[in-house]
Amino acid sequence: MKNLLVIVIILSMHSNSYAQSNTVTTPAGQIHLFEDNGVMRATNVPYARAGRFEKPVPIEKYDSPLNAYEPSPACPQTEKPLFSMMFGIEPLDMQEQSEDCLNLSVTRPNNDLDKLPVMIWIHGGSYISGAGDAVIFDPKLLVKEQDVIVVNVTYRLGLLGFLGGYNNIPANLGYLDILESIKWVNNNISAFGGDPKNITLFGQSAGGEAIAQMMLIEESKGLFQNVIIQSAPLGLIFERGDMINDMVKVAREIPAQAEIDTILKRQEEVLAAAKEYGLKAGMPFGNQYGVYPFPEESQVQAIWKERAREVNILIGYTQEETSFFIPHMPALRKYTEFPIIGGLLNKILISSTSKKVYKKAANEFAKNCAVEGNNVYRYEITWGSDTNGYGATHTIDLPLLFGDSALWKDAKLVEGISAEEISRSQKEVRALWARFATTGTIDQKGAVRDVLKYKKI
C-alpha cells in the first residue's frame, strides 16, 4: 500500500499523461509546460552544464523546444535509511540519478496573474543527499494557495560538488551551480509570469546554509531580495581548514575518471577522515573560504552585514533540532540509554547540540544582519509529535511547506499528528512564508498557533 501511495504521488507530480500543453518563450528558448491540478509545471529544465569536476557553464540557448515533463534527475548519491524512515517514503523513489543534474523545475499557478513573487527552493541533505524534485519537496499547494512561483533547484553533491583545491579540481562547485540557477531564474522567469525583481531564496538545513553563503558572493548582488534560512547549521561553517585538509588527503588518491559507483564508495572514506572533528563531522562537505567565489573567513561577518542592507531575512530553527540525529549516533546514544538518568542526559544533549549547531549561530547572524533599511526576523518552531520521541525536530518544517497530509501519513516525523492538524498548520505556515516572500515583511511579532513564534530583530 505504501509503494502504491508513492507511485500515485510521483505520477501526480511528474507525469504528463494527462498534461495540457502550454508553451512559454524564454530568452533561453521555448519550454513546454504541463497542467497539474491547478498549477502549471516545467520540470527538468537545464540551467547550466558541467563536466565532472568542472565549473558550470550557463545555458545560453536550447537547441530545440524543451518538453519539460520529466522530474530533474538527482545528483548521484547513496540511500539514507534514516530519511526513508522519518519521511515514510523513499524521497528519491522512481527518480533517476545522473551527473548531468544541473536542472530546475518551475511551478506556477494556472491563472493569468503576472509579476508573481518568485521563491527558489534550495534543498538540504548535508550536501550529500537530496534533489530539487524529490517528492517531499512538491510545492504544488504552496503555489496554488498563495499565487507564487516556486523554482526547485538540483545541484551537484558530495565529492562532485563540495570538495576541491586538489588535482586541479576547483573548490565550491556546488555553490557555483546554485549561483547559476539563480542567474537563470533572473533571466528567464518573467516568461513564466514571475517578477525578477521580487525573488526569495528559501532552503532548509544545508540548503539554508547555502543561502547564507550566496549572500557572500559578489556576483549574486541584485539577484534576490529576500531570504528564508531554515535550520541552517551555521555553527559548523567556520574553522574547517584542518578537517578539509584531512579529507583532501584521501580524495586526491581517487581517480578523477573513476566510475561513479567507485566515486560514491570512496566518498565514504573521505567522510571517515573527518570523524575526529566532533560536531563538524556531521556535515563535513561545504564551504571553502578564501577560494573563488568566497572571501576569506575573517571577512565573512562584515560582508554579511553589508549585504543585509539590500536583503530582507527570515531565519530560524526548530526547538529540538538534534533529536533527529542523536538516537542514530551510537557514540551519543549509549549515554541516553543509561538507567534512570538516560532521559535527562538525552534532553541535555539535544539542548546543548541544538544550541551550538543551529540556534546560537542563527541568533548571531540575525543580530549582525539587522541593519537600517532592511527587515530581519527570527522564528522558532515548537510543533511536532508528542509520541515519536523526536518532537519539534530537524526537518519538521518540511511537512509544513510541501505536499499534503496524505504525503506524510506514514512519516515517523509527524507520527500521532492528525491529518486535520497537519493541513491547518500547513496552510498557515505557507501563508506566512508567502507573505514574507511577497512583501519582505511580516508583523513585528507574531505566531502560527501551536506551531511557531517569530519576532523582528
C-alpha positions in Angstrom: 0.0 0.0 0.0 2.9 2.4 0.9 4.5 1.7 -2.5 1.2 2.4 -4.3 1.0 5.7 -2.5 4.5 6.7 -3.6 3.7 5.8 -7.2 0.4 7.8 -7.1 2.2 10.9 -5.6 5.1 10.8 -8.0 2.9 10.3 -11.0 0.8 13.2 -9.9 3.8 15.4 -9.5 5.7 14.3 -12.7 3.5 12.5 -15.2 2.3 14.2 -18.4 -0.2 11.5 -19.3 -3.0 14.0 -18.6 -1.0 17.1 -19.5 -2.4 20.0 -21.2 0.4 21.5 -23.2 1.4 25.1 -22.9 4.5 26.9 -24.1 6.5 29.8 -22.9 9.2 31.5 -24.9 12.2 32.5 -22.7 15.5 34.1 -23.7 16.9 30.5 -23.4 14.3 29.1 -25.8 10.8 27.6 -25.8 9.7 25.4 -22.9 6.6 23.3 -22.9 4.7 23.2 -19.6 2.0 20.8 -18.4 -1.1 21.3 -16.2 -1.3 19.5 -12.9 -4.4 20.1 -10.8 -4.4 23.9 -10.6 -0.7 24.6 -11.3 1.5 24.6 -14.4 4.8 22.9 -14.3 8.0 22.8 -16.3 10.4 20.2 -14.9 13.9 19.0 -15.8 14.9 22.4 -17.3 18.7 22.7 -17.7 20.2 25.9 -16.3 23.8 25.1 -16.8 26.1 22.3 -18.0 29.3 21.0 -16.5 31.7 18.1 -17.0 32.8 16.2 -13.9 34.8 18.5 -11.6 34.4 21.4 -13.9 32.8 24.8 -13.2 29.3 25.2 -14.5 28.7 27.0 -17.8 25.3 28.8 -18.1 22.8 27.6 -20.7 22.5 30.3 -23.3 20.1 28.8 -25.8 18.3 25.4 -26.0 18.9 23.6 -29.3 15.1 22.8 -29.6 12.0 23.4 -27.6 12.1 21.6 -24.2 9.4 19.0 -23.4 9.8 19.7 -19.7 7.7 16.8 -18.3 10.1 14.5 -16.5 11.5 15.1 -13.0 15.0 16.5 -12.8 17.5 13.7 -12.1 19.2 13.7 -8.7 22.9 14.0 -8.4 24.4 10.5 -7.7 24.1 9.6 -4.0 23.6 6.7 -1.7 20.4 5.8 0.1 19.8 7.3 3.5 17.6 4.8 5.5 17.1 7.4 8.3 15.3 9.8 5.8 13.1 7.0 4.4 12.0 6.0 7.9 11.4 9.6 9.1 9.6 10.7 5.9 7.6 7.5 5.4 8.7 7.2 1.8 12.0 7.0 -0.1 12.4 10.7 -1.2 14.1 9.7 -4.5 11.9 6.7 -5.3 11.4 6.4 -9.1 13.8 9.3 -9.7 16.8 8.8 -11.9 20.3 9.8 -10.8 22.8 11.4 -13.1 25.9 13.5 -13.1 24.1 15.6 -15.7 21.9 17.1 -12.9 22.1 20.9 -13.3 18.4 21.3 -13.8 15.5 23.1 -12.2 11.7 22.9 -12.2 9.2 25.7 -12.3 5.7 25.6 -10.8 3.3 28.4 -11.2 -0.4 28.9 -10.6 -2.7 28.0 -13.5 -4.1 31.5 -13.9 -3.5 34.7 -15.8 -1.7 36.6 -13.0 1.6 38.3 -13.9 4.5 39.7 -11.9 4.2 37.0 -9.3 6.6 36.6 -6.4 9.3 34.0 -7.1 10.6 31.6 -4.5 13.7 29.5 -5.2 13.9 26.3 -3.2 17.4 25.1 -2.3 17.1 21.6 -0.8 19.1 20.2 2.2 20.8 16.9 2.8 24.2 17.7 4.3 25.5 18.3 0.7 25.5 14.6 0.1 21.8 13.7 -0.5 18.5 15.1 -1.8 17.3 16.6 -5.0 15.2 19.6 -6.0 12.4 17.4 -7.4 12.3 14.9 -4.6 8.6 14.1 -3.9 8.9 15.5 -0.3 9.6 19.0 -1.9 6.4 19.2 -4.0 5.4 22.9 -3.9 2.0 22.5 -5.6 -0.1 23.6 -2.7 2.2 26.5 -1.8 1.9 27.7 -5.4 -1.8 27.1 -5.7 -2.8 28.6 -2.4 -0.5 31.6 -2.4 -0.2 32.6 -6.0 3.6 32.4 -6.0 6.1 30.8 -8.4 8.4 28.1 -6.9 11.6 27.0 -8.6 13.1 23.8 -7.3 16.9 23.6 -7.9 19.1 20.5 -8.2 22.9 20.8 -7.8 26.0 18.6 -7.5 26.7 16.9 -4.2 29.5 15.3 -2.2 32.8 14.9 -3.9 31.3 16.1 -7.2 30.3 19.5 -5.8 31.7 20.3 -2.4 35.4 19.4 -2.1 38.2 20.8 -4.3 41.5 22.5 -4.2 43.4 19.4 -5.3 44.3 17.6 -8.6 43.2 20.7 -10.5 39.6 20.3 -9.2 38.0 23.7 -8.3 36.5 24.2 -4.9 32.9 25.3 -4.2 31.4 23.8 -7.4 28.1 23.1 -5.8 27.7 26.7 -4.7 28.6 27.8 -8.2 25.8 25.6 -9.5 23.3 27.2 -7.2 24.5 30.7 -8.3 24.0 29.8 -12.0 20.4 28.6 -11.2 19.6 31.9 -9.6 21.0 33.7 -12.6 18.8 31.6 -14.9 15.8 32.5 -12.9 16.6 36.2 -13.1 17.0 35.9 -16.9 14.0 33.7 -17.7 11.3 33.8 -15.0 9.4 36.7 -16.5 8.3 34.4 -19.3 6.5 32.3 -16.7 4.8 35.4 -15.2 7.3 35.8 -12.4 8.8 39.1 -11.2 12.6 39.0 -11.4 12.7 42.0 -9.0 11.0 40.0 -6.3 12.9 36.8 -5.8 13.2 35.0 -2.4 15.7 32.2 -1.8 14.4 29.6 0.7 16.1 26.5 1.9 16.4 24.1 4.8 19.5 22.6 6.6 22.4 22.6 4.1 20.1 24.5 1.7 19.6 27.2 4.3 23.4 27.4 4.8 23.9 27.6 1.0 21.6 30.7 1.0 23.7 32.4 3.7 26.8 31.6 1.5 25.1 33.1 -1.5 25.0 36.4 0.4 28.8 36.4 0.4 29.2 36.1 -3.4 29.9 39.4 -5.2 28.2 38.1 -8.4 24.9 37.4 -6.6 24.3 41.1 -5.8 20.9 42.2 -7.0 19.8 38.6 -7.9 17.5 38.1 -4.9 15.7 40.5 -2.5 14.6 38.2 0.4 16.0 35.0 2.0 14.4 32.4 4.3 17.0 30.4 6.1 15.6 27.3 7.8 17.5 25.2 10.3 20.9 26.1 8.8 23.9 24.5 10.7 25.7 27.8 10.8 27.6 26.7 13.9 29.6 24.3 11.8 30.9 26.5 8.9 34.0 28.2 10.4 37.4 26.9 11.3 37.2 23.9 9.0 40.6 24.1 7.4 42.3 21.2 9.2 39.3 18.9 8.5 39.2 19.8 4.8 43.0 19.1 4.5 42.5 15.7 6.0 39.6 15.0 3.6 41.7 16.2 0.7 44.5 13.8 1.6 42.1 10.9 0.9 40.3 12.5 -2.0 43.4 13.2 -4.0 44.0 9.4 -4.3 40.7 8.9 -6.1 41.0 8.7 -9.9 39.1 11.6 -11.4 37.6 9.5 -14.1 36.6 6.5 -11.9 33.1 5.0 -12.3 30.5 6.9 -10.4 29.9 3.9 -8.1 33.6 4.0 -7.2 33.4 7.7 -6.5 30.5 7.2 -4.1 32.2 4.3 -2.4 35.4 6.2 -1.9 33.4 9.2 -0.7 32.7 7.2 2.4 36.5 7.1 3.1 36.7 10.9 2.7 33.8 11.3 5.2 35.6 9.0 7.6 38.6 11.3 7.5 36.5 14.0 9.2 35.2 11.9 12.1 37.7 13.1 14.6 36.4 16.7 14.2 33.4 16.3 16.5 30.2 18.1 15.5 31.7 19.4 12.3 31.9 15.8 11.1 28.1 15.9 11.0 28.4 17.9 7.7 32.0 17.9 6.5 31.3 18.8 2.9 30.7 22.5 2.4 32.3 25.9 2.0 36.0 26.6 1.4 36.6 30.2 2.3 39.3 32.2 0.6 38.8 30.3 -2.7 36.5 31.6 -5.5 33.8 32.7 -5.2 34.1 33.3 -1.4 36.0 35.8 0.7 38.5 35.0 3.4 36.8 33.7 6.6 37.9 36.8 8.5 35.7 38.9 6.2 32.5 36.9 6.3 30.7 38.8 9.1 31.4 42.2 7.7 30.2 41.1 4.2 27.0 39.6 5.6 26.3 42.9 7.4 26.9 45.0 4.3 24.9 42.7 2.1 22.0 42.7 4.5 21.3 46.3 3.6 19.7 45.0 0.4 18.2 41.7 1.6 15.3 41.0 4.0 15.9 38.0 6.1 13.7 35.4 7.9 15.8 32.9 9.8 15.0 30.3 12.4 15.2 26.8 13.8 13.2 24.1 15.5 13.1 23.7 19.2 14.8 20.3 19.3 16.9 20.2 16.1 19.3 17.4 17.0 16.7 15.0 18.3 16.6 13.9 14.6 20.2 12.7 14.8 21.2 11.7 18.4 19.1 8.5 18.5 21.0 7.3 15.4 24.6 8.1 16.7 25.9 5.2 18.7 28.6 7.3 20.4 25.9 9.5 21.9 23.0 7.1 22.1 24.8 4.9 24.7 24.5 7.8 27.2 20.8 8.2 26.6 20.2 4.6 27.4 21.6 4.7 31.0 19.0 3.6 33.6 17.2 6.5 35.4 19.4 9.3 34.1 19.3 8.4 30.4 16.2 10.6 29.7 17.8 13.6 31.3 21.1 13.1 29.5 19.2 12.9 26.2 17.5 16.2 26.9 20.8 17.8 27.8 22.5 16.5 24.7 19.7 17.7 22.4 19.5 21.1 24.1 23.3 21.7 24.0 23.9 20.5 20.5 20.9 22.2 19.0 22.1 25.5 20.5 25.7 25.0 19.3 25.0 23.9 15.8 21.8 25.9 15.0 20.4 28.3 17.5 23.3 30.4 18.7 24.8 31.0 15.2 21.3 31.8 13.8 20.7 34.4 16.5 24.2 35.9 15.9 23.6 36.0 12.1 20.2 37.8 12.7 21.7 40.4 15.0 24.6 41.0 12.7 22.3 41.5 9.7 19.8 43.7 11.4 20.8 47.0 9.8 18.9 50.1 8.9 16.7 49.8 5.8 16.0 46.0 5.9 13.8 43.6 7.8 15.2 40.7 9.9 13.0 38.2 11.7 13.8 35.2 13.8 11.4 32.3 14.3 11.3 29.1 16.4 9.2 26.1 15.5 7.7 24.3 18.5 5.4 22.0 16.5 6.0 18.3 16.5 4.8 14.9 17.6 4.2 14.2 21.3 4.6 10.4 20.8 7.5 9.7 18.5 10.3 10.8 20.8 11.6 13.4 18.3 9.2 16.4 19.0 10.0 19.7 17.2 12.9 18.1 15.4 15.1 18.9 12.4 13.2 18.7 9.1 9.8 19.2 10.8 9.4 22.3 8.7 9.2 20.2 5.5 5.7 18.9 6.1 4.6 22.4 7.0 5.6 23.6 3.5 5.4 20.8 1.0 2.9 18.2 -0.1 -0.4 17.5 1.6 -1.3 15.5 4.7 -1.6 12.3 2.6 2.0 12.6 1.6 3.1 12.5 5.2 0.7 10.0 6.6 3.3 7.2 7.1 6.1 9.6 8.2 7.6 8.9 11.6 8.4 12.6 11.6 4.7 13.5 12.3 3.5 10.3 14.0 0.5 11.0 16.1 -0.4 14.3 14.5 -3.8 14.2 12.8 -4.3 14.9 9.1 -6.6 17.8 10.1 -3.9 19.4 12.2 -1.2 18.9 9.6 -3.4 20.6 6.9 -4.3 23.5 9.2 -0.7 24.1 10.2 0.5 23.8 6.6 -1.9 26.4 5.3 -0.9 29.0 8.0 2.8 28.4 7.6 2.7 28.6 3.8 0.7 31.8 4.1 3.3 33.3 6.4 6.3 32.3 4.2 4.5 33.6 1.1 3.7 36.9 2.8 7.3 37.4 3.6 8.3 36.4 0.0 5.8 38.8 -1.4 6.5 41.9 0.7 9.8 41.3 2.5 8.0 42.0 5.8 5.7 40.4 8.4 4.4 41.6 11.7 6.8 42.9 14.3 5.9 39.9 16.5 3.5 37.0 15.9 2.8 33.3 15.8 1.2 30.5 14.0 -0.9 29.0 16.7 0.7 25.9 18.3 3.4 25.8 15.6 5.9 28.7 15.7 6.6 32.1 17.1 8.6 34.9 15.4 9.7 38.4 16.1 11.6 41.2 14.3 15.2 41.8 15.4 
